[in-house]
């Protein structure tokens, strides 16, 4: 479901905005680092975050990613969270730290807030 253009934008060091739903139905938006695994979009977060509570309660999300050098190059994804796991989350945040910061290890790791790997299955992708 992800086009080559969408994959290119996601693979670049481009920040994404993740929209989740608060308990009262109002939107919550947070900036995230993003990746993909095949057609699934993946991101990393920690226990204790607002977005973590929101996606556990309601798995529907929207993600907007734009090319840092050209904001007209963007992809918008609406999808459903299909997995939240600790398995592989530490390795994944290190991979994202390399992509976004150019370092091998995520510098803000906090053992009190375990990392989570979140998998989003796109329902709709707009990249044009």
N, C-alpha and C positions, 0 to 999 in steps of 0.2 A: 504493500500500500504506500510505502514511502518512495517517492520519485528520486531519481538521481540528484535533482536539484535540492530536494528536502534533505537528503543524506549529506550532501556537500555542506549545506548550511549548519546542520547539526554537528557534523564532524569538525567544523572550524571552532576556534576558541570564542564562540559567540554565546553570550548570556541568554538565558531563557526566562520568561515570566510564566509562572505556574499559577493558575486560578483554581482554587478549591472552594467548597461551600461550608460556611460556618453553620452551627446548629440552627440558627434562625433563618437560614437560606441566603443570607447576604454573602457576597463574594469576599474572598481573601486572596490576595496576590502576593507572591514572594518570588524573588530572583533566585535562580538555581543554575548550577552547572548541569550540562545535559550530554547525553550520549545515545547511541542506539545499538541494538542487537538484532540484526535482521530488520524486520519491519516494526519491531517493538521499540518504543522510546524508553530509555532508562535514566534515572537520576538517583542521587544519593542524598539522604537526609539523616537526621538523628532522632532518637527517641526524645520525647518531651517538647517537640516543636508543634506549633499550631497546625501547620500543614499535615503533620503526621496524624494528629487526632482527627483532622477533617477527612483525610482519605480513608482512614479506618472506618469512619461512620458512613461516608458516602464516597464511593470510588470514582465518581464522575469528575473529570478534570478537563481543563483547556490549557494548552501550552502555546506560547508565541515565542518564536526565535527569529531574530533578524541579524543579518550580516553586519558586523561592526563597522566595516568600511563603506557600506551602502545599505541604508535602512530600507530601501525599496526591495531589497532581496530578503524576503521573509517567508516563513512557513508557520501556519497556524494549525494546531492539531487538537481535535476533540477526541477524548478517549476514555477508557475505563482502566482503572488499576486492576491488574490481574495477579500481582504478586508483591508482597512486602516481606523481605527476608534479611536476616543478618548474614546468611551464607554468602561469602564473596564480597561483602560490603566494604570491608577494610581495604582489600586489594583494589576495589573499584574507585574508592575515594583517592587512593594514591595515583591511579591512572588519570583521574580527572585533575589532580594537582599538577601532574606532569603537563597535561594539555593546557591548563589555564594559567599556571604559575611558573612552569618550567622547572619544577623541583620533583624529586623522586618520592618524597614522603609528605603527606598532608600535614601541614605545620600546626593545625589547631585541634588535633585529636584530643578528645576528652573522654577518658575511660568511664566517667559517670554518665555519659550520653552515648550509648552504643550506636554505631552507624547502621543504616538500613539501606538496602538496595531496593529500589522501587521500579516495577515494570509496568508500563502503560501500553495497552493494546489500542492502537488508533481505530476510531470509528469513522472519522472523517479527517482528511488532510487537505488543506488549501495552501497551495504554494505558487499561485500565479497571480 
